[in-house]
Amino acid sequence: MKKIVTLISFLFIIANACTQGENKLTSLKSVSISKTKLDSLKTVLHRYVDSEQLAGIQTAILKNGNLVHYNSYGYADIKNKKPLDSLSIFRIFSMTKPITSVGLMQLYEQGKFKLEDPIHLYIPEFKEMTVYNKDNKIIPAKRQIKIIDLLRHSSGISYGRSPNPSLNTKYTEASLGSSKGLKEFINRISKLPLLFEPGTDYEYGHSTDICGYLIEVLSGQSLDEYLHENVLNPLKMKDTHFQLPEHKINHFTTGYRSGENGKLEIAELPNESMFINKPSFIKGGGGLVSTTNDYLNFCRMLLNKGVLFDHQILKPETIDLMTKDHLESVRKHTPRLRILSGETGFGLGFSIAQKEDKSIVYGWGGAVGTYFRIDPKQDLAYLMMIQLSPYKQLNLRETFQKLVNNSIIDTSKKQKIIKPILLDKSMLSGTGLKPVKLKDQPNREFFQGQLYRGEALSAYMISSSTASKDFENFPIEEFVYLSNGSMNFNTLNTKSYEFEANNFLAIPKGYKGSIKTIGNPQYHLELSIISNKRSHQKEVSKLKQPLLIDKNLLYLQNIQLNENGTYKNILYSGIEIIIILEVEKPRNLILDNTQKEQIIHILEGSVYITTKDGIKQVFKKGDFFVLPKNFNGKWESNSSDLFRSIIIKANI
């Protein structure tokens, strides 16, 4: 299947699931789904078919009551080159369980039973059960199997694939699959020991098949008749059957297995399948075949809290009851349960997974890879149909779930508007600074205020009384604008550097010497800009003394502008920050996804900056402001001569 196989792919929208109106189209944007991500989903899943790991795959997604994705790719039958289509019928095996569980809970709503009722009240064969003890001996069970134990798989009943080899042998010898009718099945399975005391552990097994028999006992109908009358027909699941009618066999998919080296082999042909014959007994735990469209209706009913096509299948409170984790009481006996990876619990017929925000998703899958998930918070359901055994080696379910979730556009929060930020002028003047107690200079009056902290840069205002401090190795690289007082630097080689108010300077990382701040009259005041990312601890600047940024350079008149009418001069390039002088003729410029966060100080002129959302801000001479990373918008500089600015960026 190296070449592209027949592809049937369409996106369309159906009317709200509670109505029976005509189909109507809606945009993916209106349902918060990314078309690009859906295209990626198809590309990834199609590769499994193109690489001959799958015969075909069919996927569908419901969002906000609308069908937003339905895709068929590959073959229903490879040999005959028969493509998958919307009429293709699949073996869904254990995806029968949620349908049976819904049918049983209808009878719960009618008051036919209580969840805590022992099952032997309705099926006497289960009254006196035996169980394996810790010594692997069979003893009389102390606890009764309750109906809730059947729905959440805490009954101790297995599939014969348990951790107990002795029990597994007994299941094989019982030959449950050859039972002639559900009654005989119940007689056989009730004679088998339980894996554990009911309600004390989790073991996936035949429990839902027993739920199917309980439906027959409580309703007086066969399971097949009951489910068709009360679940399948009201939901218009017309192609869902325990025995596939002869006239639909041509729509039945071929079953495949993964053979040697992963090569696809035929596991079951449609005309040889057990599903076309009358079953020896109706399996409520795995006996149905169905289509994607049919099972979508079941999912829509669940999303709609029990309602579809004007039929109330279940009450909303019953749906809520079924889709919460019912294993909490079980964990008191066995804290670590053998539930599937990625799941956090089990409800009444559904597996449960709790997300990071504490909301839940629920669903189940089938033995040959079919899979569905319901996410009530997102108003989302998604479904995958394949026919492969084994299938787990492909990791398809996890991949499909991740791709679906990635396609959801998060609208829970308003998108943050990225715009420039003016540094607080009152704090720049020294107002609002908070006293800080310095451990190494407890008597020094020291004040600090944070003006800005971004992804790459931080800005602080610092003020202190006259004081001096020695540094063996200045730990950071720093841009300083000294707005009041003065600073004196004495290096180890006794050279002295003095800076006064309105000076711009750079202090290199690794500077060795003293720094004295001198108040005028009482306190000095400085703006400090640093990188949030540190260079290696041992890495120091090549410059060994502080650098005064020459004002003659900043206001140089005979500047040679380039062809774009701009001029750039790197005033200082350290290991953590870079300081740049930019000069330009007044101009209009589109800023497209700016690459780095930068703090800008306007020396001459002004600039209007407008975000893509139309928010317009003006920054004037003397202002310090942040132009954030990933900014998109318009830049309009103005000046009677040239627009000049100092720009500080992180250099890491």
N, C-alpha and C positions, 0 to 999 in steps of 0.2 A: 504494500500500500504506500509506495514511495511517492506516487503522484497524488495530487489533490483529489480527494474523493468527493462524491456528490455532496453538496452543501445546501441545506435548507435552513436559512437563517432569517428571522424577521423580528422586528420590534413593533409591537402594537399595544394599544391600551384598551382595556375593557371597562365597561361602566362599573360603578360601585358595586361591590359584591352583594350588597343587600337588595339590589334592584334587579329587574329583568329587562332593562332597557337595551337599546341598541348600543353596539360598541362605539366608542368615541376615542379619538386620538388625543393624546396630551404629550407635552414635551418632557424629556427626561429631566430637564432642569426643574420643572415644577414638582417633581417627586424626589428631588435631591439625589439623583443618580448621575455619575459621571460616564458619559458615552465613551470617552477615551479609556477609562478603566474597564468598562464592559468589553470593549474591543480587545483589550489586553487579556481579559478572562478567556475569551474565545480562543485567542492565539495560543495561550498556555495549554488549555484543555485539548485543543485540536492536535497538539503535538503528540499526545498519547496515541491517537489514532494513526497519525502519519508515521510514527515510529513502530507501528504494528504491536503495540502493547494492549490496545483495545480494538474491538471491532467497530464500536460506535459509542457515542455519548450524546445524551439529550439533557439539557439543563433549562431551568425556568426560574424566574424571580418575580415575586409579587411585592410591590411597594405601595403603601397607602391605598390599598384596594385595587391597584392597577397592575396588569401584567406588563412589565417593562422589559422583559427579556425572555425569549423562547428560542432555543437554538438546537438544531439537530445536525449531527456531523458523523459521517461514517455509515456503517452498514448494519442492518438487521440480520443480514446473512451475507457473509463474505463470498462464499463460493458462487452464489447466484447473483452477486453484485446488487443485492436488494437494499436500497438505502433506508435508513431510519426516517420515519416521518411522524406526523402528529397522531396517526392511527396505530403506531407500533405498540404492541402489548408486551409488558415486562413481567418477569417473576419478581414479586416484591418481598416474598418470604416474610421476615419479621416486621416489615412495615404493616403487616396485618394486625400486629399487636395493638397499636394505638386505636385502630378501628374497633376491634373487639372490646377494648377498654372503654371506649365511648359508649358502645352498646350496653355494657354492663352498668355504667354510671347513669344511663337513662332509667334503669330499673331502681337504682339507688334513689333517684329523684322521686320515683313513685312510692317510695317507702317500703320496697320489697325486702330490703336488708339494711343493716348498719355495717360500716367498715370494720368495726371491732368485733363483729359476730364471728364465732368459730365456724369454719366452713362445714363442719360435720352436722350443724343444724339443718343444712340443706342437702349435703352429700354425706350420708352416714359412714361411707367407706373410710373416711378420714378421721374417724373418732379416736381410734387406738393406733397411733403411729409409733414407729420405732425410730431410733436415731443413733448415729455413731457417737460414742463418748471420746474423751481425750486419749484413751488407751486403744482407740480404734475397735472397741467392742460395741456390739449392737445392744442397746438397752431400750426400755419403754421411754417414749418422749414425755417430758414433764409439762411442756407447753403445747397448747392447741394452735393449729394453723388458723389464722384469722383471714378474712377476705382481704383486708389491707395488705397482708403478707403476700398474697397472690399478685396483687396489682403492682407492688413495689419490689417483688422478687426477694423477699426475706422469709420465704416459706421453708427453705431447706431442700426444696425440690430442684433437681439438676437436669441437665441435658445428657448426663453421662460423660461429661468432659470436666469433671471436678478435680480438685487436688487429691482426692481419695481414690486410689486405683481399685480398691476392693469394691467400692460403690459403683465405679464405672463399669466393672465387670458385670455386676448385677443388672445394670441398665441394659447392657448388651444382651445378656441372657433373657431379659424380659421381652425383648423384641417389640417394643411399644408401637413401632411404625406399622406392624402387621395386624394391629387390633382391628376387629370388624365392628366399627362403630365407636362412638364416644363412650358409651357405657362400658364396653370391654376395656377400652383404654384406661378409664377410671379404675376399674377393678385391678388392672395390672399395676398401675403406677402407685396406687394406694398401699400396695403390699411391699413396696421398696422402702428401705430405711431412708431417713432424712440425713442430709449432710451435716446439719447442725440444728439446734433447738430453734423452732420458729421465732422470728422476731429478733434474733441475736446476731445475724450476719446477712450478707448479700450474696446470692448465687443466681446467675441468669439461667433460666431453664424453662421447663414445661408449665410453669405457673399460669401463663395466659391461656394455654389449652384448657386448663381446668376452669378458668373464667368463662371460656366458651361453653363448657358443659353446664356451668352454673346459670348462664343465660337460658339454656334450654329448660332447666328445672324451674326457674322462676317465671319464665314467659309461657311455657307450654308449647313452644314452637321449636323447630329445628334451628340451629345456629344460622345456617344459610338463609332460611326464610326470614328469621328475625332481623338479621343485619340488612338484608335487601329491603325489607319493608320499612325499617325505622332509621336506617343510616344511608345506605347506598342509593336507593331510589330517590329519597328527598334531596339528596345532594347531586342528583343527575350523574352518578358514577356508573354509567351504562355499560362500560367495558371492564368492570371489576367483577371477577367471578372466582368461585372455588373450583368450578369446572368450566373450562372455556368452551363455548358453543362451537359446533363444527364450522359454521359459516364465518367464524372469526379466526380460525387457525392460520389463515394466510397472512394475518397481521401479527402473528406471534413471532417474537425474536428467537434466534438461535442462541443457545447457551454455550459459553466458551469457558475453557479453563486455561490457566497459564502453565504450559508444559515445560519441557526441558529447555533451559536457557531463556525462559520467558516467552517461548514461541506459542502463539495461540493455537489451541486445539479445540475441536468440537466436543462439548460436554453433553449436550442434549439438543436433538433436532426437534422442531416444533411438532411434527407428526408422530414423534415417538415419546413425547413428554407425558409425565404422569398427570399434568394439569389438564389434558384433554379427555381424561377418563374420569369416571365417577370415583371420588376419593373413598378409601375404605372408611375413613372418618373425617369429619370436618375439623380442620386444625385452626383454632382461633389464634394460635401463636405464629402461624406461618403459611397458611394455605391459599392466599389470594394471588391472582395476577391482576394487573391494572395498567392504565396508561398515565402518562404525565398529566394530561388534561384532567382526568378523573381525580388524581391525587391532589392536584392543585385546588380542586373544589373542596376537598377535605381540609386542606391547609387554610383556605379562605374562610371556611366555617370556624376554624379555631381562632384565626385572627379577629373574626367578627364576634368573638365571645359566644359562640354557639349558634349563630344565625346565618342562614344562607337561603336564597330563593324563597323568602317569606316563611321558611320552616325554622322553628326553634328546636334544634337538635338537642342542645343542652342549655341550661341556664348559665349566665355569666359567672355566678358564684361557684358553679360546679367546675367550669373551665379553670377558674383560679385555684380551686382545691386540687385539681388533677396536676396542675403545672407548678406546684411548689414542692420543695424537697421533703420527702417523707421518711428519710433515713436517719434523721437526728436521733430518735429514740433507739435505733439500732446501733448507732455509734457508741452509745453508752456501754454496750456489751463488747463491741469490736470496733475500736477507734479507726483502724485502717481497713477499709473495705476494698474488695477486688472489683471496683467499678472501672469503666473504660478510661483510658488516658484522655485528659481534657474535660472530663465530666466531673461535676462536684457533688452530684446526688442523683436520686431517682424519685419521680413523682408517681402518679397512678397511671401507668402505661407509657410514660415518656421519661427519657433521660433528661437531666437538668444540668446546665452549666451556668455558674454565676460569673458575671463579668466584673471588671475592676470597679465599675460604678455601682455594684451590688444588684443591678438588674439581671434578669435571667433570660437565657434562650433554652428552648427545649425541642425535642424531636426524637428520631430514631432512624435506624437503617435496616437493610436487608442483607441476607447471606451472600448475595452475588453483587454487592456494591451499591445498591440503591440507597438513597440518603435524603432526608429532609430536615429542615431546621425552621423554627418559628422564633422570631425576635419581637415580642410584643411592644417593647419600648420604641423600636425603630419602625413599627408597623410593617414588618418585613417577613417574608417567607421565601425559602429557596429550596429547590428540589433538583436532584441529580439521578438520572437513570442510566445504569450500565448493566451488563450481564457477564460477569467474570468471577471465577473462583479459582484460586484465592485472589483477593484484590488488595489486601492491606499493604503489600510490598510497593504499590504505586503511590501510597500516601495521598490518594485522590481526595478523600473527604476533607482532610485538613487543608489541602491546597485550594479546593473549591470554596470552603468557608472563608479562608483568608482573602481570596480574590473578590468574593461578594462583599465582604466587609470593607475592603479597600475602595470599592466603587461607591460607597455611601458618602455623600457630601454632608459634613457635619454642619447643621444649621442651629444647633443648640445654643451657640454663642454668637453674638454679633461679631463679624469679622473686624479685627483690630485695624484701625486706620493708621497707616504709617505716615507720620508727618514730622517736620522739624520741631525742635524743642528749644525755647529760649531759656537760657540759664537765668535763674532768679536774680533780678537786679538788686533787690533789697538785701539778699544774702551776700551778693558781690560787694556791697558797701559795708558788710560786717554785721548786719542786723540778723538776729535769730540764731547766732552761733551758740552752741552748747558747751559748757565747761567740761573738760576731760582731765581726769587725774592720771598723770604720767607716773608709772611705777619707778622709773629711774630718776625722775626729777619731781618728787611729790610737792615741792614748794613752788614750782613754776606755774604761773597762771597761763593756762592753755585752753583755747577754744576751737571748736571745729564744727563744720556743717557740710553735709553731703548735698552737692548741687545736682549731681547726675551719676547714675551707675547704669551702664549699658552692657552690651555683649563684649565689647572690646576695650572701652575706655571708662574711666571714672573721673569726676571732677569734685574737688573739695575746696572750701574756703577755710583758711587756717589763720589764727591770730594768737599772739602770745606776748607776754611781757619780755623785756630784754633778758636774754639768756643765751648760753652757749652750750653746745654739745659736740663731743668728739666722736668721729666715725672711723673705725678701722676698715670698714668696707661698706659704703653706702648701699643699701639692699635693693634699691629700685632705680629706675630712670624716671626723671620728673621734668615736666615743663612747668615753669613758674612765671606768673605775672605778679610782680610786686606792686601793689596798689597803695601801700602806706608804709612808712618807716624805711628801714634799710636792712641789708644783710651783708655780713662779712664772712668770707671764706679764707681760712689759712691752711694751706696744704702742708704735708709733712716736710717738704723742702723749704718751708717758711715763706713761700710766696703768698701774698695776700691779694684777694680780689674783693672789691666792694661794689655793691649794687644798691641803687636808690629807687624811690617810688617811680612807677611807670616803666620800669625796665622789664624786658622779657629775657628769661634765661633758661638754660637747660642744665640740669645736674646729672652727670653721667653715673651710671651704675658702677660701683667699685671705687667711687671717690674716697680718698683717704685724707682726713684732716678734720678741722673743726668748722662748724657752722654757727654763726652768732646772729640772732635776730634782734634788731634794735627798734624799740618802739618810738613813735613820734606823735605826741609826746610820751604816751604810755605803752601803746601796743603797736606791733607791726601787723600787716594784713596782706595775705597772699592768696592767689588762686593757684591751686595745684592740680595738674592733669597728669594721670598715670595710665599705663596699660593694665588691664585686668589679668593679662597673661604674663607669667614670669619666664624669663630666659633661664637657662641652666644656672644653678647656684654658683658655679665656679666661673661662669662666663661674665666678663666685665668689659666695659667700654674701652676703646682705644684712647679716648680723651681722658686725661687725668685730672682736669680742673673744670670748674663750671664755665659755661659759655654764655657770654653776653651777646644777645642778638642785636646786631648793629642797626640802629634806627636809620642810619644813612642808606643802608641797603633796602630797608622797608620803604623808604620814600624817595628812592633814586628816580631822578627825572628822565635821564637819557636811557630809557629802557627800549631795547629792540624787541618788539612784539613779533610773534611768528605769523604765518599766513592766516591763522584763525583769529588773530587779534588778541592773543594771550601770551603770558610770560610766566614761567615757573622757575623758582630757585629753591633748591633744597638747602635750608638754613642749618639743619642738624639732622643727621641720620645715625641714630644709635641702635642698640640691640633690642630695645623695647618700644621706643617711640620714634616718629619722624616728624619734623617740623618743616613746613613748606610755605614759602611766600608765593601767592598767586596774584597776578595783575592782569586785568583784561579791559578791553573797550566795553562799554555798556552793550549788552547783548541779550537775546532771548535764546534759551537752550532747553531742549527736552532732556530731562534726566530719566534714564531708563535702567531701573534696577541697579542702583548704586552698589558698588562692590564692597565698600568698606565704610564703617562708621567713622565719622569725623566731627571734630569740634572746630568751629570756624569763628574767628574774631575779625570783625570788619574794621579796617583801618581808614578807608575812605569810601564814601558812597553809601548806597543802600541796595537791598535786593528784595524783590517780591518772589515768594515761592508758593506755587499753587499745587495742591495734591491732585491726583487723578479723580478724586471725588469732589473737586471744586472748592476745597478749603484753601483760602488765600491768606498768607501771613507776610508781614513786612519786617525786615531786620535792618537796623540802621547802624551808622558809625558808632563804634564803641561797644556794640552788642557782642556777646558770646552766645552761640547757639549750636545745637547738635543737628547734623544732617545724618539721619539714620541709614543703616545698611538696608538694601532692597527698596529704597525709596523710588517711587515713580511719580513724576510730575513735571512742572515747568519752572524754570529759573529765569528771572528777568532782572538783570543788574542795571543800576543807574548810578551816574556820577557826572559832575560837571567836567571832569577830566577822565581819570582812570579809576576803575573799581579795584581796590586793594584789600587783601585779606591774608591772615595767617591761618594755616590749616594744621591741625594736630591729628595724627593717625597712629594707631598701633602698628608696630613694625614687626610683629611676630605672626 
